[in-house]
């Protein structure tokens, strides 16, 4: 188990240093890019909210997959020790329950939006009128 932690720590530090140097190199050339407001991917709040929600769902799915893999490896390497096997089984169960909660929350959000008569998040935020300070 300690060797896995050492490998993970070494890999994380190597990737971190790689990303930090890439950030420095990209920062030198970023001034050449002309910024045009309003022409990005998320031109309104509805599209941005939908995109952020999709990214959160993707991250949650990747984390569930990682916890399932880690729990499976922990179960295999338990060596017949009942407490380690129980801990691994609890980790796998928690990952599956987490996936169910995330999927159910996504379904509830979409159900509420459709129940209120909107087709998607973009139409929800298009119907919101700003409050003027006058």
N, C-alpha and C positions, 0 to 999 in steps of 0.2 A: 504494500500500500504506500509506503514511503517513497519507493522508486517511481510510482505513478505520479505522486505529488511533485517529485523533483523534475520529472519529464514535463509535466504540465507547466510548472513554474518556469522552466527553461524555455519552453515553446512560447509562453506568454510574453516573456521578456524579449525574446528574439523578434516576435511579431510586433510588439510595442515599439521597439527601437526602429524597426523597418518603417512603420507607419509614421513615426516622428520625423524621420529623415525625408520621407516622401512629402510630408506636409511642408517642410522647409523648402524643398525644391519647387513645389507647386506655388508656394507663396511668392517666389521671385517672378513667376510668369503670369500671375493672376491679374496684375495691373494692366495687361494688354487687352483684357476682355472688356467689351463695351456692354454695360448693363442697360437693358431696356425694361423699365417697369411695366408690369401688366402683361408680359408676354411669356411668363413661366408656365409650368405645368398646372399649378393650382392658381388659377386666375380668380377664383372666388372661394369663400369659406367652406361651402358645401363640398367641393371637390377636395379641398385640403383635409377636411374632417374625414371624408371617406378614405382618402389615401393613408392618413395616419392610422385609422382603424384597421385597414388592411395590413399595414406594417406591424401593428401590435399583434394581430392574429398570426402573422407569419413568425414573429419572434416567439410567441407562446407555443406554436407548434414545434419549432426547433428546440425550445427548452424542454418540452414534454418528451420529444424524441431522445434528447440527451439524457434526461433522467431515467427513461426506460432502458437505454443502453447501459448507463452507470449502475442501475439497480440489477440488471441482468448479469453484468460482470461481477458485481458484488455477491450475487447469489451463487454464481458458478465458483467463485473463489472462496466461498464460506468454508469449504472443507468439512462439511457435516456439522459444523457448530450451529446449534439451533438458534442462538441469539443473533448471530450474524445473518443467518438465513431469514429470520423474522424481520430484522432491520431492512434487508434487501426487499423482502416482500412488501413491507410498509412503504418503502420508497416507490416501488412500482405502482402500488395502489394509489398513493398520493398523486403520482403523475397522471394516472388515468382519471382520477377525480378532478384534477386541475384542468385537464383537457375538456372534460364534460362541462365544467363550470364556464370555461371560456367560450365554448361553442354555444352553450345555452344563453349566455349573455349576448352574444352576437345575434342569435336568433330572436331574442326578446327585443333587442334594439330595432331590428328590421321589422318585426311584427308590429311594434308600436308605431313606427314610421308609416307602414302600410295601412294600419288601422286608422291613423289620422288622415289618410287620404293623399299622402305624398308618394311619389314614385321612387324617390331616392333622397339622399341627404342634400343634394344640390337644390332640389325644389323646396326643401324645408327652409333653407337659409335665404332663398330668393324672395320668399314671402315675408320676411322679417323687415320691417321698416325701421330705420334709425330714428332715435329720439333727438330732436333738435334742441339746442340750448336757448332758443328764443323765448 
